[in-house]
Amino acid sequence: MECEIIESIAAELVVNGKKWLISGMYRPQTISDNDFINDFTKTHDKISVKYDNMIFLGDLNYNLLSIDKCTPLSTVCDICGIENIVKGATCFTKDAKPTLNDVILTNKKNMLQNTTNFNCGLSDVHNIIAVQLKSDVPSIKKPLKKYRSYKQLDEEKFLHDLEQANLTKIVDNVENVNEAYDIFNTKLMSIVNNHIPEKTRKTVHKPAPYMNKQLK
């Protein structure tokens, strides 16, 4: 699902039973316009056989703010039925006007939201672009944790019941080892459960030290 000439890496994402093909791309300026169009459309044709939902994002080095400089990309969008959802310039160089080289192309614009385009200070001239799927990710069921409650434990009564159970002698006449173990364990646990009952609760995960309410 990756291009032959255009630098790309593809990944499948499944959310709520819907499959998405997400492809990160970069077109070096050494790739000709014709090669770009042919490679992109061929790759798109292969992808569309298996995926109904797709996103292509990255720096394709076509300035969508200039009609004269984005013809190959516009041609690809028309052929493949995809649309760029990034608005505004994304690339800022010292000796040139801002350009929109970084794009997010998709065939399901109505299933995306919160497209962002901002300078995070990590890149020399490019903004970061991102988008969010309109999908509800099911919450992970928290596993139950078993524990024993010592709140009502009366240590004297507990020791008294253990002594009265005569655990050291209840298996004296039992020859089978497994049977002896079962008898001993059943009697012991009945006393333990009576004085120190077993309970269950949902596990609570501690938040990451770098995460706070404001970031959430």
Order of alpha helices (4+ residues) and beta strands (2+ residues): beta-beta-alpha-beta-alpha-beta-beta-beta-beta-beta-alpha-alpha-beta
